[in-house]
Amino acid sequence: YQGPPADGFEDSKGVGVAMFKSGVSLDRGGPSDFGFLLGAKAKEQGSSAANSVVSDDVDLASAAADQGRKRVRTGTDDSMELDVGPPCPAMRMQQVAFGVVEGQDRGENAMDPPIFRVDPWHWLRDDTHEDEEVQQLLKDEDAYCRQSLAHLQKMRERLYSEMIGHTKEDDIYVPAADMDGYAYYVRHFKGKPYKAHYRAKIVGGMGCHAGSSGKSPVPSDVRSLSNLVGMEIMDEQLILDENSLVADAARDGEHPYLSVTGPTLSHDSEVLSHGEDQK
């Protein structure tokens, strides 16, 4: 529903909720019973379409009093019954400024003076990821998701096995020449979730520095790929194995998540740096 502008914004939400309340018969227990969404005021008829966003949010706040339960259909019949629903965070009305705010960079051409809107969920914003209440809510939502999708576990395993069956796990990238006289490439291993980064000295062809030589030949699969791009390489070196980073000594196990950026070498090829994200 498209409504008239209100305080600088189009009040489509307020008009939509008001028209829904006035235009739908919410007989308790009937096939169109949406009373559990609108709370105690579900049977009110003829609400004005000009209700403010603030008043509508307050109306919806009464529905939050019945948190944690919803109407669902059972698997045995078409009757409606109450069952435990997903975690429901509390609605905490807070005025949020849109426009110029002292001490904050709101970009160019920010509204001045600013306008304010009521946001019942603003308290959920946690840029530090340290708010215990928000973190617990996320954990509860994860647990609810796992519970709700538990019946799909066998299908997930079957799909995963099928995708792995079409993937070459022990794969290797084509070596790429760098200005430092080395060729860099990545290798994947069968049964291991992360890759390893290697380099080898270029002793002939593209990217070779004058006087470069080597002692140890590289594995045959690497040699074949390097020959395809016109390079001869020797003396393979492991510079980073991401699988070694997944170990979690504190938990005597592995980190549940790992993302690696890099590695990046210094110009003299003596110092290597990489980034790890384990959260």
Secondary structure as a PSIPRED ss2 file (coil, helix, strand):
# PSIPRED VFORMAT (PSIPRED V4.0)

   1 Y C   1.000  0.000  0.000
   2 Q C   1.000  0.000  0.000
   3 G C   1.000  0.000  0.000
   4 P C   1.000  0.000  0.000
   5 P E   0.000  0.000  1.000
   6 A E   0.000  0.000  1.000
   7 D C   1.000  0.000  0.000
   8 G C   1.000  0.000  0.000
   9 F E   0.000  0.000  1.000
  10 E E   0.000  0.000  1.000
  11 D C   1.000  0.000  0.000
  12 S H   0.000  1.000  0.000
  13 K H   0.000  1.000  0.000
  14 G H   0.000  1.000  0.000
  15 V H   0.000  1.000  0.000
  16 G H   0.000  1.000  0.000
  17 V H   0.000  1.000  0.000
  18 A H   0.000  1.000  0.000
  19 M H   0.000  1.000  0.000
  20 F H   0.000  1.000  0.000
  21 K H   0.000  1.000  0.000
  22 S H   0.000  1.000  0.000
  23 G H   0.000  1.000  0.000
  24 V C   1.000  0.000  0.000
  25 S C   1.000  0.000  0.000
  26 L C   1.000  0.000  0.000
  27 D C   1.000  0.000  0.000
  28 R C   1.000  0.000  0.000
  29 G C   1.000  0.000  0.000
  30 G C   1.000  0.000  0.000
  31 P C   1.000  0.000  0.000
  32 S C   1.000  0.000  0.000
  33 D C   1.000  0.000  0.000
  34 F C   1.000  0.000  0.000
  35 G H   0.000  1.000  0.000
  36 F H   0.000  1.000  0.000
  37 L H   0.000  1.000  0.000
  38 L H   0.000  1.000  0.000
  39 G H   0.000  1.000  0.000
  40 A H   0.000  1.000  0.000
  41 K H   0.000  1.000  0.000
  42 A C   1.000  0.000  0.000
  43 K C   1.000  0.000  0.000
  44 E C   1.000  0.000  0.000
  45 Q C   1.000  0.000  0.000
  46 G C   1.000  0.000  0.000
  47 S C   1.000  0.000  0.000
  48 S C   1.000  0.000  0.000
  49 A C   1.000  0.000  0.000
  50 A C   1.000  0.000  0.000
  51 N C   1.000  0.000  0.000
  52 S C   1.000  0.000  0.000
  53 V H   0.000  1.000  0.000
  54 V H   0.000  1.000  0.000
  55 S H   0.000  1.000  0.000
  56 D H   0.000  1.000  0.000
  57 D H   0.000  1.000  0.000
  58 V H   0.000  1.000  0.000
  59 D H   0.000  1.000  0.000
  60 L H   0.000  1.000  0.000
  61 A H   0.000  1.000  0.000
  62 S H   0.000  1.000  0.000
  63 A H   0.000  1.000  0.000
  64 A H   0.000  1.000  0.000
  65 A H   0.000  1.000  0.000
  66 D H   0.000  1.000  0.000
  67 Q C   1.000  0.000  0.000
  68 G C   1.000  0.000  0.000
  69 R E   0.000  0.000  1.000
  70 K E   0.000  0.000  1.000
  71 R E   0.000  0.000  1.000
  72 V E   0.000  0.000  1.000
  73 R E   0.000  0.000  1.000
  74 T C   1.000  0.000  0.000
  75 G C   1.000  0.000  0.000
  76 T C   1.000  0.000  0.000
  77 D C   1.000  0.000  0.000
  78 D C   1.000  0.000  0.000
  79 S C   1.000  0.000  0.000
  80 M E   0.000  0.000  1.000
  81 E E   0.000  0.000  1.000
  82 L E   0.000  0.000  1.000
  83 D E   0.000  0.000  1.000
  84 V E   0.000  0.000  1.000
  85 G C   1.000  0.000  0.000
  86 P C   1.000  0.000  0.000
  87 P C   1.000  0.000  0.000
  88 C C   1.000  0.000  0.000
  89 P C   1.000  0.000  0.000
  90 A C   1.000  0.000  0.000
  91 M C   1.000  0.000  0.000
  92 R C   1.000  0.000  0.000
  93 M C   1.000  0.000  0.000
  94 Q C   1.000  0.000  0.000
  95 Q E   0.000  0.000  1.000
  96 V E   0.000  0.000  1.000
  97 A E   0.000  0.000  1.000
  98 F E   0.000  0.000  1.000
  99 G C   1.000  0.000  0.000
 100 V C   1.000  0.000  0.000
 101 V C   1.000  0.000  0.000
 102 E C   1.000  0.000  0.000
 103 G C   1.000  0.000  0.000
 104 Q C   1.000  0.000  0.000
 105 D C   1.000  0.000  0.000
 106 R C   1.000  0.000  0.000
 107 G C   1.000  0.000  0.000
 108 E C   1.000  0.000  0.000
 109 N C   1.000  0.000  0.000
 110 A C   1.000  0.000  0.000
 111 M C   1.000  0.000  0.000
 112 D C   1.000  0.000  0.000
 113 P C   1.000  0.000  0.000
 114 P C   1.000  0.000  0.000
 115 I E   0.000  0.000  1.000
 116 F E   0.000  0.000  1.000
 117 R E   0.000  0.000  1.000
 118 V E   0.000  0.000  1.000
 119 D C   1.000  0.000  0.000
 120 P C   1.000  0.000  0.000
 121 W C   1.000  0.000  0.000
 122 H H   0.000  1.000  0.000
 123 W H   0.000  1.000  0.000
 124 L H   0.000  1.000  0.000
 125 R C   1.000  0.000  0.000
 126 D C   1.000  0.000  0.000
 127 D C   1.000  0.000  0.000
 128 T C   1.000  0.000  0.000
 129 H C   1.000  0.000  0.000
 130 E C   1.000  0.000  0.000
 131 D C   1.000  0.000  0.000
 132 E H   0.000  1.000  0.000
 133 E H   0.000  1.000  0.000
 134 V H   0.000  1.000  0.000
 135 Q H   0.000  1.000  0.000
 136 Q H   0.000  1.000  0.000
 137 L H   0.000  1.000  0.000
 138 L H   0.000  1.000  0.000
 139 K H   0.000  1.000  0.000
 140 D H   0.000  1.000  0.000
 141 E H   0.000  1.000  0.000
 142 D H   0.000  1.000  0.000
 143 A H   0.000  1.000  0.000
 144 Y H   0.000  1.000  0.000
 145 C H   0.000  1.000  0.000
 146 R H   0.000  1.000  0.000
 147 Q H   0.000  1.000  0.000
 148 S H   0.000  1.000  0.000
 149 L C   1.000  0.000  0.000
 150 A H   0.000  1.000  0.000
 151 H H   0.000  1.000  0.000
 152 L H   0.000  1.000  0.000
 153 Q H   0.000  1.000  0.000
 154 K H   0.000  1.000  0.000
 155 M H   0.000  1.000  0.000
 156 R H   0.000  1.000  0.000
 157 E H   0.000  1.000  0.000
 158 R H   0.000  1.000  0.000
 159 L H   0.000  1.000  0.000
 160 Y H   0.000  1.000  0.000
 161 S H   0.000  1.000  0.000
 162 E H   0.000  1.000  0.000
 163 M H   0.000  1.000  0.000
 164 I H   0.000  1.000  0.000
 165 G H   0.000  1.000  0.000
 166 H C   1.000  0.000  0.000
 167 T C   1.000  0.000  0.000
 168 K C   1.000  0.000  0.000
 169 E C   1.000  0.000  0.000
 170 D C   1.000  0.000  0.000
 171 D C   1.000  0.000  0.000
 172 I E   0.000  0.000  1.000
 173 Y C   1.000  0.000  0.000
 174 V C   1.000  0.000  0.000
 175 P C   1.000  0.000  0.000
 176 A E   0.000  0.000  1.000
 177 A E   0.000  0.000  1.000
 178 D C   1.000  0.000  0.000
 179 M C   1.000  0.000  0.000
 180 D C   1.000  0.000  0.000
 181 G C   1.000  0.000  0.000
 182 Y E   0.000  0.000  1.000
 183 A E   0.000  0.000  1.000
 184 Y E   0.000  0.000  1.000
 185 Y E   0.000  0.000  1.000
 186 V E   0.000  0.000  1.000
 187 R E   0.000  0.000  1.000
 188 H C   1.000  0.000  0.000
 189 F C   1.000  0.000  0.000
 190 K C   1.000  0.000  0.000
 191 G C   1.000  0.000  0.000
 192 K C   1.000  0.000  0.000
 193 P C   1.000  0.000  0.000
 194 Y C   1.000  0.000  0.000
 195 K C   1.000  0.000  0.000
 196 A E   0.000  0.000  1.000
 197 H E   0.000  0.000  1.000
 198 Y E   0.000  0.000  1.000
 199 R E   0.000  0.000  1.000
 200 A E   0.000  0.000  1.000
 201 K E   0.000  0.000  1.000
 202 I E   0.000  0.000  1.000
 203 V E   0.000  0.000  1.000
 204 G E   0.000  0.000  1.000
 205 G E   0.000  0.000  1.000
 206 M C   1.000  0.000  0.000
 207 G C   1.000  0.000  0.000
 208 C C   1.000  0.000  0.000
 209 H C   1.000  0.000  0.000
 210 A C   1.000  0.000  0.000
 211 G C   1.000  0.000  0.000
 212 S C   1.000  0.000  0.000
 213 S C   1.000  0.000  0.000
 214 G C   1.000  0.000  0.000
 215 K C   1.000  0.000  0.000
 216 S C   1.000  0.000  0.000
 217 P E   0.000  0.000  1.000
 218 V C   1.000  0.000  0.000
 219 P C   1.000  0.000  0.000
 220 S H   0.000  1.000  0.000
 221 D H   0.000  1.000  0.000
 222 V H   0.000  1.000  0.000
 223 R H   0.000  1.000  0.000
 224 S H   0.000  1.000  0.000
 225 L H   0.000  1.000  0.000
 226 S H   0.000  1.000  0.000
 227 N H   0.000  1.000  0.000
 228 L H   0.000  1.000  0.000
 229 V C   1.000  0.000  0.000
 230 G C   1.000  0.000  0.000
 231 M E   0.000  0.000  1.000
 232 E E   0.000  0.000  1.000
 233 I E   0.000  0.000  1.000
 234 M E   0.000  0.000  1.000
 235 D E   0.000  0.000  1.000
 236 E E   0.000  0.000  1.000
 237 Q E   0.000  0.000  1.000
 238 L E   0.000  0.000  1.000
 239 I E   0.000  0.000  1.000
 240 L E   0.000  0.000  1.000
 241 D E   0.000  0.000  1.000
 242 E H   0.000  1.000  0.000
 243 N H   0.000  1.000  0.000
 244 S H   0.000  1.000  0.000
 245 L H   0.000  1.000  0.000
 246 V C   1.000  0.000  0.000
 247 A E   0.000  0.000  1.000
 248 D E   0.000  0.000  1.000
 249 A C   1.000  0.000  0.000
 250 A C   1.000  0.000  0.000
 251 R C   1.000  0.000  0.000
 252 D C   1.000  0.000  0.000
 253 G E   0.000  0.000  1.000
 254 E E   0.000  0.000  1.000
 255 H C   1.000  0.000  0.000
 256 P C   1.000  0.000  0.000
 257 Y C   1.000  0.000  0.000
 258 L C   1.000  0.000  0.000
 259 S E   0.000  0.000  1.000
 260 V E   0.000  0.000  1.000
 261 T E   0.000  0.000  1.000
 262 G E   0.000  0.000  1.000
 263 P E   0.000  0.000  1.000
 264 T E   0.000  0.000  1.000
 265 L E   0.000  0.000  1.000
 266 S C   1.000  0.000  0.000
 267 H C   1.000  0.000  0.000
 268 D C   1.000  0.000  0.000
 269 S C   1.000  0.000  0.000
 270 E C   1.000  0.000  0.000
 271 V C   1.000  0.000  0.000
 272 L E   0.000  0.000  1.000
 273 S E   0.000  0.000  1.000
 274 H E   0.000  0.000  1.000
 275 G E   0.000  0.000  1.000
 276 E E   0.000  0.000  1.000
 277 D E   0.000  0.000  1.000
 278 Q C   1.000  0.000  0.000
 279 K C   1.000  0.000  0.000
